[in-house]
Amino acid sequence: MPRKHKKIRFAWALTGSGHDLEECLEFLMGLEDVDVFLSRAVEEVLVMYKYTERLRRAKIRMFRDSTASAVPVGQFYENNYHTLVVAPATSNTVAKCVAGISDTLVTNVFAQAGKCQIPIIVYACDTKPVVITPAPGQMVTVYPREIDLECSRKIGEFESTTLTTNMDELKSAVLNRIKCLNESCS
Ligand SMILES: Cc1cc2nc3c(=O)[nH]c(=O)nc-3n(C[C@H](O)[C@H](O)[C@H](O)COP(=O)(O)O)c2cc1C
């Protein structure tokens, strides 16, 4: 039986992907009750796209990947979150999660959310054979490999995990989750 959620907060993990990063930031900053977990790579990528200040101004609680044991995952054991969103999810983080590796803050929150039976929504960047994406200052076309596509498919097969493949699907999964929580809380 899934655990009953106690506290109404989203945990949102950002990874080092430029793909739809701005769109994810805009969307998450419009949500109430969200904590952000940053990968070390996204901290660099946020600077490259000049988004750091925008996120800082939003006054959202943020956890950085600065400890070997991923200390902030303790939040998940205290039932502080009803849902984990990993968006955008790099091919690196997706591959590690699929392999059961948890050696970064984001891969740890994915593993611990799973072990605590907390629903997860993942927006994997590499789900199509051709992706047109913004690099800092220019658009680029990349061709995800079969291994990237396979890992994206597999992450959607994890327990209580919803795979989304574009911003519309991500928004709709998050809004459905909020609706479901409101209905079960009322
Ligand atoms: C400007 C920039 C944009 C990037 N965009 C992507 C991306 O869209 N998808 C991806 O899988 N990796 C992307 N990367 C590479 C990741 O940041 C890199 O694989 C990193 O190790 C991922 O670490 P993380 O998964 O812990 O965040 C990008 C890197 C840079 C510098």
The ligand as an ORCA input file, in Angstrom:
! r2SCAN-3c Opt
* xyz 0 1
  C      25.136     24.315    -21.802
  C      24.935     22.849    -21.557
  C      23.730     22.263    -21.920
  C      23.533     20.891    -21.717
  N      22.350     20.348    -22.104
  C      22.157     19.010    -21.944
  C      20.927     18.424    -22.366
  O      20.019     19.081    -22.910
  N      20.763     17.089    -22.162
  C      21.721     16.332    -21.547
  O      21.494     15.129    -21.373
  N      22.921     16.866    -21.137
  C      23.136     18.180    -21.319
  N      24.333     18.746    -20.911
  C      25.381     17.871    -20.333
  C      25.150     17.639    -18.833
  O      25.176     18.858    -18.102
  C      26.230     16.675    -18.293
  O      26.019     15.392    -18.855
  C      26.272     16.566    -16.785
  O      27.286     15.658    -16.418
  C      24.947     16.098    -16.243
  O      25.017     15.977    -14.832
  P      23.691     15.769    -13.982
  O      22.907     14.696    -14.675
  O      24.189     15.328    -12.648
  O      22.974     17.066    -13.906
  C      24.550     20.104    -21.119
  C      25.756     20.720    -20.748
  C      25.944     22.072    -20.972
  C      27.264     22.684    -20.595
*
